[in-house]
């Protein structure tokens, strides 16, 4: 997830471990054509991946 050109460190760490989202855009054109008031399935997949990672960290710390 990126805001103002800043990429979350956890996203980079997951990428380095080979973890990527299950759903993505096939091209930049597809991304540009997607105009919706709701989150695209690739964004939902990213949020799910981040939530799963957060839950695993919490379990490891308890």
N, CA, C and O of each residue as an XYZ file, in Angstrom:
248
protein
N       0.865     -1.155      0.000
C       0.000      0.000      0.000
C       0.915      1.221      0.000
O       1.924      1.239      0.706
N       0.577      2.222     -0.772
C       1.416      3.418     -0.857
C       0.553      4.659     -0.689
O      -0.559      4.733     -1.211
N       1.065      5.607      0.026
C       0.423      6.906      0.197
C       1.494      7.965     -0.043
O       2.564      7.923      0.563
N       1.208      8.893     -0.910
C       2.150      9.971     -1.208
C       3.536      9.429     -1.550
O       4.552      9.936     -1.073
N       3.559      8.403     -2.377
C       4.805      7.808     -2.871
C       5.624      7.115     -1.786
O       6.807      6.849     -1.993
N       5.038      6.826     -0.665
C       5.737      6.081      0.384
C       5.175      4.668      0.410
O       3.964      4.481      0.521
N       6.037      3.685      0.310
C       5.599      2.291      0.343
C       5.813      1.760      1.756
O       6.891      1.922      2.328
N       4.797      1.135      2.309
C       4.901      0.587      3.659
C       6.045     -0.420      3.719
O       6.208     -1.236      2.811
N       6.827     -0.363      4.775
C       7.956     -1.276      4.957
C       7.495     -2.723      4.989
O       8.205     -3.607      4.510
N       6.316     -2.976      5.546
C       5.824     -4.354      5.616
C       5.541     -4.915      4.227
O       5.700     -6.115      4.004
N       5.125     -4.071      3.297
C       4.880     -4.525      1.924
C       6.204     -4.927      1.272
O       6.278     -5.955      0.599
N       7.231     -4.134      1.466
C       8.547     -4.479      0.913
C       9.078     -5.759      1.534
O       9.631     -6.605      0.832
N       8.917     -5.911      2.844
C       9.400     -7.115      3.526
C       8.679     -8.359      3.006
O       9.310     -9.394      2.787
N       7.366     -8.264      2.808
C       6.616     -9.408      2.275
C       7.068     -9.740      0.859
O       7.206    -10.911      0.505
N       7.296     -8.711      0.051
C       7.767     -8.934     -1.318
C       9.117     -9.642     -1.308
O       9.344    -10.557     -2.100
N      10.012     -9.225     -0.417
C      11.331     -9.854     -0.324
C      11.230    -11.325      0.068
O      12.097    -12.121     -0.291
N      10.178    -11.694      0.802
C       9.957    -13.090      1.192
C       9.182    -13.856      0.116
O       8.893    -15.041      0.284
N       8.853    -13.190     -0.972
C       8.147    -13.846     -2.061
C       6.636    -13.798     -1.950
O       5.938    -14.451     -2.725
N       6.121    -13.032     -0.996
C       4.675    -12.911     -0.833
C       4.158    -11.772     -1.696
O       4.623    -10.636     -1.594
N       3.191    -12.091     -2.544
C       2.553    -11.082     -3.383
C       1.045    -11.302     -3.340
O       0.584    -12.368     -2.932
N       0.281    -10.306     -3.755
C      -1.177    -10.421     -3.736
C      -1.645    -11.441     -4.768
O      -0.973    -11.681     -5.771
N      -2.797    -12.033     -4.509
C      -3.363    -13.037     -5.403
C      -4.034    -12.430     -6.628
O      -4.211    -13.107     -7.640
N      -4.409    -11.147     -6.540
C      -5.147    -10.486     -7.614
C      -4.421     -9.200     -7.984
O      -3.977     -8.465     -7.101
N      -4.295     -8.922     -9.267
C      -3.584     -7.722     -9.712
C      -4.133     -7.273    -11.062
O      -4.941     -7.960    -11.686
N      -3.677     -6.116    -11.488
C      -4.020     -5.614    -12.820
C      -3.056     -6.226    -13.826
O      -1.874     -6.402    -13.531
N      -3.557     -6.548    -15.007
C      -2.714     -7.122    -16.041
C      -1.893     -6.068    -16.777
O      -0.876     -6.375    -17.399
N      -2.354     -4.815    -16.695
C      -1.627     -3.754    -17.393
C      -1.915     -2.404    -16.745
O      -2.857     -2.265    -15.965
N      -1.107     -1.431    -17.073
C      -1.338     -0.068    -16.596
C      -2.637      0.468    -17.191
O      -3.366      1.217    -16.541
N      -2.916      0.078    -18.431
C      -4.161      0.511    -19.071
C      -5.376      0.018    -18.289
O      -6.341      0.760    -18.103
N      -5.328     -1.228    -17.834
C      -6.435     -1.765    -17.043
C      -6.605     -0.972    -15.748
O      -7.728     -0.671    -15.344
N      -5.500     -0.638    -15.107
C      -5.545      0.181    -13.895
C      -6.172      1.537    -14.181
O      -7.018      2.003    -13.418
N      -5.761      2.174    -15.278
C      -6.267      3.499    -15.629
C      -7.756      3.473    -15.971
O      -8.471      4.442    -15.717
N      -8.219      2.369    -16.545
C      -9.618      2.260    -16.936
C     -10.539      1.954    -15.766
O     -11.753      2.134    -15.867
N      -9.981      1.499    -14.672
C     -10.788      1.125    -13.512
C     -11.148      2.362    -12.712
O     -10.298      2.979    -12.069
N     -12.398      2.705    -12.762
C     -12.904      3.858    -12.017
C     -14.117      3.380    -11.243
O     -15.179      3.127    -11.811
N     -13.943      3.263     -9.956
C     -15.016      2.733     -9.139
C     -14.999      3.431     -7.793
O     -13.952      3.877     -7.323
N     -16.157      3.520     -7.183
C     -16.241      4.106     -5.854
C     -15.772      3.154     -4.778
O     -15.569      3.552     -3.631
N     -15.598      1.881     -5.149
C     -15.158      0.890     -4.171
C     -13.745      0.420     -4.486
O     -13.193      0.711     -5.547
N     -13.196     -0.288     -3.567
C     -11.836     -0.793     -3.695
C     -11.798     -1.932     -4.714
O     -12.642     -2.827     -4.684
N     -10.824     -1.892     -5.603
C     -10.652     -2.959     -6.599
C     -10.234     -4.241     -5.881
O      -9.682     -4.182     -4.782
N     -10.487     -5.373     -6.478
C     -10.161     -6.644     -5.838
C      -8.670     -6.778     -5.532
O      -8.303     -7.491     -4.598
N      -7.804     -6.112     -6.296
C      -6.373     -6.158     -5.992
C      -6.075     -5.395     -4.698
O      -5.219     -5.810     -3.917
N      -6.767     -4.298     -4.473
C      -6.605     -3.555     -3.218
C      -7.116     -4.350     -2.038
O      -6.516     -4.334     -0.963
N      -8.230     -5.052     -2.236
C      -8.776     -5.910     -1.182
C      -7.811     -7.053     -0.872
O      -7.631     -7.421      0.289
N      -7.196     -7.607     -1.903
C      -6.227     -8.689     -1.702
C      -5.022     -8.195     -0.912
O      -4.507     -8.911     -0.052
N      -4.567     -6.974     -1.197
C      -3.453     -6.404     -0.458
C      -3.816     -6.189      1.004
O      -3.037     -6.534      1.892
N      -4.983     -5.627      1.262
C      -5.411     -5.410      2.644
C      -5.538     -6.736      3.387
O      -5.183     -6.821      4.562
N      -6.035     -7.762      2.722
C      -6.140     -9.081      3.338
C      -4.758     -9.632      3.674
O      -4.557    -10.194      4.751
N      -3.808     -9.472      2.755
C      -2.450     -9.947      2.988
C      -1.824     -9.215      4.167
O      -1.163     -9.839      4.997
N      -2.021     -7.901      4.254
C      -1.481     -7.129      5.365
C      -2.124     -7.536      6.682
O      -1.435     -7.642      7.697
N      -3.429     -7.766      6.681
C      -4.128     -8.166      7.895
C      -3.647     -9.535      8.372
O      -3.437     -9.738      9.568
N      -3.474    -10.466      7.448
C      -2.980    -11.800      7.793
C      -1.587    -11.706      8.396
O      -1.289    -12.381      9.382
N      -0.737    -10.877      7.815
C       0.615    -10.684      8.328
C       0.585    -10.094      9.736
O       1.346    -10.515     10.606
N      -0.286     -9.132      9.953
C      -0.416     -8.499     11.265
C      -0.887     -9.511     12.309
O      -0.384     -9.522     13.432
N      -1.840    -10.352     11.949
C      -2.358    -11.355     12.868
C      -1.268    -12.370     13.237
O      -1.184    -12.790     14.391
N      -0.442    -12.761     12.276
C       0.649    -13.700     12.553
C       1.673    -13.095     13.499
O       2.187    -13.780     14.382
N       1.973    -11.804     13.316
C       2.923    -11.133     14.217
C       2.370    -11.093     15.631
O       3.106    -11.326     16.589
N       1.083    -10.800     15.774
C       0.455    -10.746     17.105
C       0.515    -12.116     17.775
O       0.830    -12.216     18.961
N       0.217    -13.164     17.024
C       0.246    -14.512     17.594
C       1.648    -14.898     18.014
O       1.830    -15.566     19.031
N       2.638    -14.487     17.246
C       4.031    -14.814     17.569
C       4.502    -14.069     18.821
O       5.387    -14.549     19.529
N       3.923    -12.914     19.093
C       4.331    -12.119     20.251
C       3.608    -12.527     21.538
O       3.954    -12.048     22.617
N       2.612    -13.405     21.433
C       1.852    -13.810     22.635
C       2.219    -15.175     23.077
O       1.679    -15.670     24.067
